[in-house]
Amino acid sequence: MSQMSKGRYSGAEIDSFAGDVLRDGFCVLPEHFPAETLRAWGAAFAPLLAAHVAREGHLQNRGSARYYVTLPFDAPFADPSIYEDPDVLALVERLAGEDFTMVQLATDTPLLGSAYQDVHRDTPPLFPETGRETPPYQLAVNFPLVEVTRENGPFEVARGTHMLPRDEALHLIETGERKLEALTMRLGDVIVRDVRALHRGTPNLTPEPRPMVVIGYSRRWLLRPEVTIHIPRHVHETLSERARRMLRFNPVVESLDDLPATEIYQAFAY
Ligand SMILES: O=C(O)CCC(=O)C(=O)O
């Protein structure tokens, strides 16, 4: 991607993070985003979560007491310092190729009463008939809006499972040959992951919600219609050229008020 502004990491360091994702299925950029930005997101997210639970909590769209909520592409969430972060974009470009697209801005939040999810991927394989996996084509950038401890529902992931056929990888986990690792996180830590790395949500045993943001980036030719970012026209007018290009498959709308309220991304586990 042209005109990438300067990030914290050198090209060699980005290559090294990309190598981690190719080998392990994920990497963590430590304390990458400013804590005060994430606290502001957390405060703005709390009423959105409450409204979601009141409106469609009965759908239990990610299991008991666990909710997937799309973020409105407006302040404070439509923040280019986050979704155009130069290090994250450099890493995404290394992994998903030039001219990748941004397809998703949402959250996963377990509450008290949530359970272990089934171990899953977030995408089916591109060519199921081959029984083989391909290089990465869909990435998730995850960061929590609170500290993630062992008690409040850490994301668990099994290293090096993204390139294995799903059943083989699941078998390795069942036999204990491949362990699920619980990723505790500081506010500001960022996970960049290949969404095929087998993972699951775990129970939040505390009374405080544990929101985790997910920004999805895909290869230039891949469209996942389950996820969409509705871009209000007034925000679209402020986007950088790069952001317009990256967001090109998403609809521009006059107002976010007229959208159907129910989350459409209900089938999420592969
Ligand atoms: O929020 C989490 O810890 C994981 C959620 C997840 O993997 C999902 O709902 O697909």
The ligand as an SDF file (V2000), in Angstrom:
LIG
                    3D

 10  9  0  0  0  0  0  0  0  0999 V2000
  -14.2650  -13.2340   22.3770 O   0  0  0  0  0  0  0  0  0  0  0  0
  -13.5690  -14.2170   22.3770 C   0  0  0  0  0  0  0  0  0  0  0  0
  -12.7850  -14.4520   23.2830 O   0  0  0  0  0  0  0  0  0  0  0  0
  -13.6560  -15.1830   21.2320 C   0  0  0  0  0  0  0  0  0  0  0  0
  -14.9230  -15.0650   20.4870 C   0  0  0  0  0  0  0  0  0  0  0  0
  -14.9500  -15.8950   19.2490 C   0  0  0  0  0  0  0  0  0  0  0  0
  -14.0070  -16.5530   18.9060 O   0  0  0  0  0  0  0  0  0  0  0  0
  -16.1510  -15.8870   18.4090 C   0  0  0  0  0  0  0  0  0  0  0  0
  -17.2430  -15.5460   18.8870 O   0  0  0  0  0  0  0  0  0  0  0  0
  -16.0140  -16.2640   17.2180 O   0  0  0  0  0  0  0  0  0  0  0  0
  1  2  2  0
  2  3  1  0
  2  4  1  0
  4  5  1  0
  5  6  1  0
  6  7  2  0
  6  8  1  0
  8  9  2  0
  8 10  1  0
M  END
$$$$
